[in-house]
Amino acid sequence: CFLERNPEYLSVGGLYEKGTIKANFKDMNDEDIPHFERQTRILRSLICLVPFKFKKLVSMSLQHCAVLNTELLDPLLTEDVEFLDLMYCPRITNSDVKLIQNKCPKLKTLNLSGCSGLTGIEEGILFTN
């Protein structure tokens, strides 16, 4: 499996049917240029794997991913996600934050540090009184 050949970048696991994904794409580059094709292949593989591997995906960390955009993020978001770390994913935008809010009602923790595609979060978009 393609994912099994990349253990230095990716960890997929779970306990009691609750799944976790941890992927750090920081060092997946060629001479400081992100390796877009490899990152895309890994994300597409995760999209195929998640529905078969986990009953509930509760924790997902996809750090430093240069290709993560709405098209690749949307299929990974589920109503069971409680922890989401998208640190330093430059293609995450304001509309993705709205998508996360709509698809992940149980979300407790969201990390968007370093997401340069964000121009500002509208007041009340994630939290309601």
TAFENNOR-V690693 format. One record per residue. N is the residue number from 1. OMEGA is omega in radians with two decimals (none if undefined). Layout:
N,OMEGA  N,OMEGA
//
This chain:
1,-3.12  2,-3.11  3,-3.14  4,3.12  5,-3.10  6,-3.05  7,3.13  8,-3.14  9,-2.89  10,3.03  11,3.11  12,-3.11  13,3.13  14,-3.14  15,3.12  16,3.08  17,3.09  18,-3.02  19,3.05  20,3.04  21,3.04  22,3.11  23,3.08  24,-3.06  25,-3.03  26,-3.09  27,3.13  28,-3.10  29,3.04  30,3.14  31,3.10  32,3.04  33,-3.11  34,3.10  35,-3.02  36,-3.09  37,3.14  38,3.13  39,3.13  40,3.12  41,3.13  42,3.14  43,3.12  44,3.07  45,3.09  46,3.12  47,3.12  48,-3.05  49,-2.97  50,-3.10  51,-3.12  52,-3.05  53,-3.00  54,2.96  55,3.11  56,3.01  57,-3.03  58,-3.08  59,-3.13  60,3.09  61,3.12  62,-3.03  63,3.03  64,-3.12  65,-3.07  66,-3.06  67,-3.07  68,3.13  69,-3.09  70,-3.11  71,-3.11  72,3.14  73,-3.03  74,-3.10  75,-3.14  76,-3.11  77,3.11  78,-3.13  79,-3.10  80,-3.11  81,3.12  82,-3.11  83,-3.13  84,-3.13  85,3.14  86,-3.07  87,3.09  88,3.01  89,-2.97  90,-3.11  91,3.04  92,-3.06  93,3.10  94,-3.14  95,3.07  96,3.10  97,3.08  98,3.09  99,3.11  100,3.14  101,-3.09  102,-3.04  103,-3.05  104,-3.08  105,-3.13  106,-3.09  107,3.12  108,-3.09  109,3.09  110,3.12  111,3.11  112,3.14  113,3.06  114,3.11  115,-3.01  116,3.10  117,3.11  118,3.12  119,3.13  120,3.12  121,3.13  122,3.12  123,3.10  124,-3.08  125,-3.11  126,-3.02  127,3.07  128,-3.14  129,none
//
